Amino acid sequence: MTNRKALLIDTTRCIGCNACQDSCQEENKLPELSEENKETLSDKAYTALTKYEGKSKDGEDIFVRQLCRHCNEPACLSVCLVNAFHKTPEGAVLYDGQKCIGCRYCMQACPFYVPKYEWSSTFPRVKKCVLCSERISKGEQTACAEACESTGTEATVFGDFDDMVAEANRRIAEEPDNYIDRIYGLKEVGGTAVLYLSSVPFEEIGFDKKLHVETTPHGFNPKLGEGPMPHLTMKALSKVPHVVGFGAVLLGGIWWITNRRHEVQENETAKHDDSNSQN
């Protein structure tokens, strides 16, 4: 039986060492990031670390990780016209670039503004954290949790979902003065596989201020409240069926032509290489 997994990110313990991000870059074969690019999610950074200066109760800096939340009921999946997204039994929300038609509805639907697009690529794809799905399918922990474990801080821990909720509650109960009594991600947008703890109200470190009121996109601000989003995103799409249908056909045609050109180019290159080897 497959157990649902989760990441628990404790912002009270993070020291801003970037070990989680460095391991993510290596695991996903992403390039080394410049200092100015480490705080922002991009098609080349699946996790980011934002510093909130002097925000702790003691006046210390607070570091907050940003990454895909792997929602229990993903809005990105619900709006995808070609089923390019799917959710694994472990909880990871994965993307298939071979199916994608480039409509980017997933980017608009995500309540946390996570998916990024390879604008500079000839064959662009949507990029985001995959919760190290290959690793966890083999019984391993995520690369970021493994890297954080080596620091001894336990700012990021990984395990069965119920165990992570229990661990979060244990930390709050044992140090009530060090935490606010809330596990962020337990209910937000129907629940997520990434849970957070904080010593200060979440709105002070970039999270949403009003769960039931639409907010301006920045940082972690979700567009909606605690309920799951798919029924809302699908309702929005149903308002423009003709536009969506036409867009799907048009983008599908562009996708086919682009990929067909790519296949022809590969075949021509292969033939050329075979011809040279025979000569």
N, C-alpha and C positions, 0 to 999 in steps of 0.2 A: 504494500500500500504506500502510495506516494504522500509524503507530508508537505503541506503548504509551508513555505519558507518566508523569512522576513529579515530585514536589516533593522537593527536598533541603533540610532545615532544619538549619542548623548552629548549635547553641546556644552555641558558643564565640564566635560573631560577632554575635549578637543584642544590640542596645543598649537594647532596650525602648522604642523610639520610637513604637510603635503604628501606624507607617505601613501595615503589612500589614492591620491590623484596620480602620483608617479607609478604606482602599481597598476592602476587602471590604464594608463597610457601604454605601459609595456604589455599588459595582457591583451589589449585590443589592437596592438601594433600601430599606435598613434604616435605622431611626432612629439618631440620634446617641446614644452610650452615656454614661452617667454613669461616673465613675471607679470606683465600687464594682462596676459591672456589666461591666467590661472583662476581668476575670479568669475569668469563668464563661461557658460555652457556654449558650445559651438559644435560644428561638424567634426572638429578635431579634439574636442574635450568633452567626454561623457560625464565627468564629474567636475564640479568647481567648488572652490572654497572661498567664501565671502567673509571678510573681517568686519565686525561691528565694534569700533573702538570705544573702550570705556563703558560698555553696556552692562557688565556684570554688577552684582550687588557690591562687590569690592572695588569697582572701578576698573577692572581688568577687561581686556578685549575678549569678545566672544567670536568663535569661528563656526560658521554654519555651512554644511555641505549641501550642494544642489545636485540633483540627479533625477532620473526618471523614477516616479513613485510606484510604477507597476500596479496601477489601480485594480481593485477587485472587479470592477465593471468599467473597463477602459473606454473612454470617450473616443479615443483615436481609432479603436477597433470598430466602434459603432458607426462611424461616418465613412469608413473606407469603402469605396465602391467596388473594389476588386479583391477584398479579403486578403490584403497584404499584411495584416496584423493578426496575430493569434496569441492566446494566453496558454502557457504550459501548466501542467498539473502542479508544479512547484510554485507557480505564481508569476513567473517572468512574462512580460509582454514583449513579444518578438516581432520583427519586421522582415518581410521577404521582398528584397529589392527587385527580384525577377518579375513580380506581379505588379509592382507599383507603376501607376500611369502618370505620376507627377502632379496630381491635383492639389496636394498639400492641405487637404481638408483636416488631416490629422493635426497639423500645426495650429490650425485655427480652433480646433475642438479641445485640445489639451488644456485642462484647467490650471496647469502649472507652467505652461509655455515651454515645454521641454524639447520636443522634436526639432532638430535643426536640419537644414537642407544644404547639400553640397553645391552651392551656387557656382563655384568656379570649376566644377568638374564637367567633362564632356558628357559623361553618363551619370548625372547626379542621382543621389539616393538620400533618403531620410536617415539621419544618424542620431543615436541615443544609447544610453546604458541598456545592456541586455541581461543584467543581473547575473553575469557570468554563467549563463544557462548550461554551457557544456561542462563547466566545473561542478556545478551543483548536481547535475544529472549523474555524475560519477561519485557523489557523496562528499565532494570537497566544498569548502567554504568559498565565498567570493574573494577575488584578489584583494579588494580594498580592506575587507575584514581581516584577512590574513596579514596584510601589511600593518594594520593598526594593532593587531595582537602583538607583533614584534616590538612595538613601542612600549607596551605595558600599560597603556592608558585605558584600554577598553572603551574608547570613544565610539568605535563602530564594532558591533558584534553581529554575528550571523547565526541563524539556527531555525528550528521549527517555529512557526508563527506563535503558537501558544506559549512556547518557552520564552520567546522574546517579550511577549506581553507580560508574562509572569516576572521576568527579570526587570522590566521597566517598573512594574508595580512594587517590586522588592526595593529597588533603589529609592523610589519616592517614599515608601514607608520607613525605610531605615534612616533617611536624611530629609525629613519633611521641610526643614529650613533651607535646604539647598535646591529644592525643586518646586515648581508650581505643580499642582495636582492635575496634570493633564498629559495624556499621551497623544501627541499630534499625529494624525494618520489613522487612528483607530476608527474614526467615524467620518472624517472629512471626505467629501465626494464619494460616499459609499464605502470608504475604507481603502487603505493602500498597503503594499508590502514593505514600505519604508516608514518606520516609526521614529518619532523624535521626542527627546526630553529637553527641558530648558529650566534654567534658574530664574528667568524673567519672563513676563508675558510675551507670547510669541510675536505679537504685533511690533514689539520693540526690536526684533531681530529679523525683520523682513517678511514675516508670515502675514496671513490675512488679518485684517482688523475687524471686519464684520462678515461673518460666515453667510449670513442670509441676505446680503446686499451685494450687488455686482460692484466690483472694484476695478480700478485702473491697473492694467498689466504692469507689474514690476516685481522682480524677485519671486517670492512664493505666492503672491496674491492670487487666489483662485477666483474664477469668474462666478462660481455658484456656492451653495451651502453644503450641508452635510450629506444630502441625499445623492444617490448615484446619478450620473449624467446622461447615459445613453438614450433614455426616453425623451430627454429634452433636445439632444443633438439630432435625433432622428425626426423629431417634430419640426425642427428648424429646416431640415433638408426637405421635408414633405411640402413646405411652403413654395418651393421652387423646383418642382419635378421636371419641368421642361428644360430649364437651364441646366440642372444637374445631369439630365439625360444627354443633352447635346454636348455638354462639357466632357462627359465620360467618353462619348463616341469620338469627339475631336482629339482629346488627350490620348485615347487608346490608339487612334490612327498615328499620331505623332510618335507614340511609344513604339509601335510596330515598325514604322519606317526607320527610326533611329537604330533600333536593335537589329533590324534587317541589314542596314548598312554596315553595322559592326560585324555581323556574321559574314557578310560578303568580303569585307576587308580581311578578316581572319583567314577565310578560305583562300583568298588570293595570296596572302602572305605565306600560307602553308604550301601552296602549289609552287610558289617562287622558290621557297627553301628546298623543296624536294627536287626541283629542276636543277638548282645549283649543286646539290649533293650528288646528283647523278652525273653531272658534267665533271 
